[in-house]
Amino acid sequence: GSIDVRAQYARRQVDRSSSPMLAFNNLSSGGYAQISYRPILSSLQFIRNLESVLRYDWIDLPSSIMFSDEQRWAIGLNYYLTNRTILKFAYRLDDKKRALDSDTLFFQAAMGF
């Protein structure tokens, strides 16, 4: 089969504001790592079109703002209708530091041009 590994890290630093209400350390960072497997050598076309995906992502935000740091795990199954059209099914486990978790079941369809 085919194994695909992807990752990205991003960091953003914004200068401090002169306003007392906005005078906090404005440094944010986040990223993701993802691995997927597609059994492209299977003798069955239906199986060759399936892809299993495991993904971890996070975001770290300044502690003074109202939004929360967050970590998420997602496990999913994709089905390729064509090389440019895909159906995605995934379940995401959410872990927020200062807010309620919002675990989510996703169903998506995507088409590339």
C-alpha positions as CSV (number, residue, x, y, z in Angstrom):
1,G,0.0,0.0,0.0
2,S,0.8,3.7,0.1
3,I,1.8,5.5,3.3
4,D,1.6,9.3,3.4
5,V,3.1,11.4,6.2
6,R,2.5,15.1,6.5
7,A,3.4,17.7,9.2
8,Q,3.4,21.5,9.6
9,Y,4.4,23.9,12.4
10,A,3.5,27.6,12.4
11,R,4.4,30.4,14.8
12,R,3.2,34.0,14.9
13,Q,4.6,36.9,16.9
14,V,2.7,40.2,16.9
15,D,4.1,43.4,18.6
16,R,2.6,44.4,21.9
17,S,-0.2,47.0,21.7
18,S,0.1,50.3,23.6
19,S,-3.4,49.8,24.8
20,P,-3.5,48.5,28.4
21,M,-6.4,46.1,27.6
22,L,-4.4,44.5,24.8
23,A,-0.9,44.6,26.4
24,F,-0.2,40.8,26.5
25,N,2.4,38.6,25.0
26,N,1.0,38.0,21.6
27,L,2.8,34.8,20.6
28,S,0.8,31.9,19.0
29,S,2.0,28.6,17.7
30,G,0.4,25.4,16.4
31,G,0.7,22.6,13.9
32,Y,-0.3,19.2,12.9
33,A,1.0,15.7,12.1
34,Q,-0.9,13.2,10.0
35,I,-0.3,9.7,8.7
36,S,-2.5,7.9,6.2
37,Y,-2.5,4.5,4.6
38,R,-4.1,3.5,1.3
39,P,-4.1,-0.2,0.2
40,I,-3.4,0.6,-3.5
41,L,-2.2,-3.0,-4.3
42,S,-5.4,-4.7,-3.3
43,S,-7.2,-6.8,-6.0
44,L,-10.5,-5.1,-5.1
45,Q,-11.2,-1.7,-6.6
46,F,-13.4,-0.7,-3.6
47,I,-10.5,-1.5,-1.1
48,R,-8.0,0.4,-3.3
49,N,-10.1,3.5,-3.1
50,L,-10.2,3.5,0.8
51,E,-7.7,5.5,2.9
52,S,-7.4,5.4,6.7
53,V,-6.1,8.6,8.4
54,L,-4.8,9.5,11.8
55,R,-4.2,13.2,12.7
56,Y,-3.0,15.2,15.7
57,D,-3.1,19.0,15.8
58,W,-2.7,21.7,18.4
59,I,-2.7,25.5,18.9
60,D,-1.1,27.4,21.8
61,L,-2.6,30.9,22.2
62,P,-1.6,33.8,24.5
63,S,-2.9,33.1,28.0
64,S,-4.5,36.6,28.3
65,I,-7.1,36.2,25.5
66,M,-10.5,34.6,25.7
67,F,-9.8,31.7,23.4
68,S,-8.3,28.4,24.7
69,D,-5.3,26.3,23.9
70,E,-6.5,23.2,22.1
71,Q,-5.3,19.7,21.2
72,R,-7.2,17.4,18.9
73,W,-6.9,13.8,17.7
74,A,-8.9,12.7,14.6
75,I,-9.3,9.2,13.1
76,G,-11.0,8.9,9.7
77,L,-11.7,7.0,6.6
78,N,-11.6,8.5,3.1
79,Y,-13.1,7.1,-0.1
80,Y,-11.8,8.3,-3.5
81,L,-14.6,8.4,-6.0
82,T,-12.1,9.7,-8.6
83,N,-8.6,11.1,-8.4
84,R,-10.1,14.5,-7.8
85,T,-13.2,13.6,-5.7
86,I,-13.2,12.3,-2.2
87,L,-15.6,11.5,0.5
88,K,-14.3,11.9,4.1
89,F,-15.7,10.5,7.3
90,A,-13.9,11.3,10.6
91,Y,-14.3,11.5,14.4
92,R,-12.3,14.2,16.2
93,L,-11.6,14.2,19.9
94,D,-11.1,17.7,21.3
95,D,-9.2,18.8,24.4
96,K,-9.4,22.5,25.3
97,K,-7.7,24.0,28.4
98,R,-10.2,26.7,29.3
99,A,-13.4,25.7,27.4
100,L,-15.7,22.8,27.0
101,D,-14.5,20.0,24.7
102,S,-16.4,19.6,21.5
103,D,-15.8,16.1,20.1
104,T,-17.2,16.1,16.5
105,L,-18.3,13.6,13.9
106,F,-17.4,14.8,10.4
107,F,-18.7,13.9,6.9
108,Q,-17.2,15.9,4.1
109,A,-17.1,15.8,0.3
110,A,-14.3,17.5,-1.7
111,M,-13.5,18.0,-5.3
112,G,-10.3,19.4,-6.8
113,F,-10.1,21.4,-10.0
